[in-house]
Amino acid sequence: MKTLKPLTIESVPDNARASMAFVKKRLGSISNLMATLGNSPAMLNGYLALDAAWDTTVLTARERQLVLLTASVENKCLYCIAAHSTTLAGMRVDAEIIKSVRNRTPLQHGGLDALVGLTRELVNERGFVGEIAKQKFFAAGYDEIVLMEILIGVALKTMSNYLDHLNPISIDTVFQEQAQVR
């Protein structure tokens, strides 16, 4: 079976080279996910544009990462689960919060539990969210704008999670520790 291989800045198509250089400058290295996305300039450039929009939402960096981790767990993407767990651990998010998201158990923090629960339902029900989840979400202080902006994170994870399903991506060494956590 044909598979996509991770590419380098030198081996990506010309119209993806600037984006790959941007990734390396921003993150210090190019992850296997980004290197694989580089096979399709349209996919890489679209993913980066959506990611840039995601960074401008009203959610905090921690909340954004929890949305991404939740979507990855629900989509069963081992690569992204390891990556977002590593990012959250690096942000000094309580390990119990990360573990709860990964194990699909309630979070002890009500607001974050509402955010994770709504994201989980949004992914699993293909965009349909019940009134109970919405009420809990709004009661936690989130509003309709946040509800809409979560869709950006879910879209990002649909792109990367599904790519990993179609073409399993080797988990980067830096994410290995979180890949082993159950």
N, C-alpha and C positions, 0 to 999 in steps of 0.2 A: 504494500500500500504506500502511496506517495504521502510524504509528510513535509511540512514546512520546517526549515531549519532556522535557528536564530542567525541573524545577519549582523555584520559590523557596520560601522559608519562607512567604511570603504566599499563594502559589498552590497549595500542597499541600492535600489534604483535612485537615479539622480534626484528625482523630485521628492525623495524621502530623506536625503542626506542632511539638509538643514534641520529637519525635525529631530533626527537622531542626535545631531550635535547639540541641539537645545536640551534634549533629555540628559545627555552626558554632563553638560554644564550645570544643569539644575540639580541633578541627583548625584553627580560625582561618578556615576557608572551607568551602564545600560543593562537593565534587568533582562532576563530571558524572555519575559512577556513583551517588552518593548522591542527587543531584537527580533522577535517573531512577527510582531505587528509590522515591522519594517519591510516585510515581504510585499505588503500592499500599501503603497503610499496613501491611497484613499483611506484605508482603515487606520493607519498610524496617524495621519493628519486629522481625521475626524475624531479619533479617540482623544488626541491632545487638545483639540478645540473644545470638546465636551468637558474634558477635565479642567480646562481653564475656566469655563463657565461654572462648573461645580465649585471651584474655589471661591467664587464670588457670592455664593448663596448666604443666607442669613444664619445657617448652621455653623457652629464652632468646628474647628478642625477635629476635635474629639468626636463630636456628633456625626460629622461626615464619615469618619473612619468606622464608626459603629454601624452606620447605614451600609457602607461597603462590605464590612465583615458579615453583617446579617444577610445581605443579598447573596454573598458568596457561599455562606453556609446553606441557605435554602436551595441554591443552585448546585450544591455539591461540587464546588470547584476547589480541589485541594491546594492548587497553586495560590489562588487568591486568599484562601483562608489563612495559609501560612504567611503571606505577604502582609495582610491587614492586621493579623495578630501581632506580627513583629513590629509594625508601625505603631500600634496602640501600646505595646509594651515599651517601646522607645519613648512614647509620650508620657510614660509613667502612669498609665491607666491601671487601676487595680486589677490584678490577675483574675480575681473572682468575677469581675464584669466580663472580661474576655472569655473566661471559661463558661459563664452562663450563656453568652451569645452562641458560642460553639456547641454547647450541649442543649440548646433550646429550652433553657429553664428560666424562670422569672428573675429579673434583676432586682436587687434590693433597693435600687434608686428608682423611685416611681416615675420620674420624668423620662429617664433613659429607658425604662421598661416600656413606657408608652411609645417612645420613638422606635425601639427595636420591634415591639409587637406590631405596630402599624406597618413597618417595613416588611416584616415577615409575612403578614397577611397580604400585603400588596403584591409581593412576589408570588406567593403560593396560589393566590386567587386571580392571578393575571390582571391586576389592576382594580379588581373589585375589593372594597374594604367595607366590612360591616359597621353598623352604627355604634356598636359597643366599643370597637377599636377606635373609631373616630372620636367618640365622646371622651374616652380615656386620654387620647392624644390632645384634644383641645383643653381638657381639664388640667393637663400637665403644663399648659402655658404656650403650646404651639398654636399656630394659626393656619389659615388656608394657604398662605404663601409658602410656608414650610412644607405643607402637604404636597403642593405642586412641585416644589424644588426637590423633594425626595425622588421624584421621577428621574431627575438627571442622574443621581447616583445609581438608581436601578438600571438605567439605560447603559451607563458605563460598565456596570457589572454584567449586564446581559452580553455586551460585546466581548469582554475579556473572559468571562466564565464559559461562554459558548465556544469561543476560540479554543480554550483549553479542552473542552469536551471533544471538539472535532479533531484537534491536533494537540495531544497532551504535551505540556510544556514542562521541561525539567525545572524543578524547584531550585532557585539560586541558593548558594551556600549560606548567604546571610539570613535566609528564611528557614534553614534546616531545623533549627532548634524548635521553632513554633510548628513545623510540620510534624514533629514527633509528639506534640502535646495532644492529649485526648480530652 
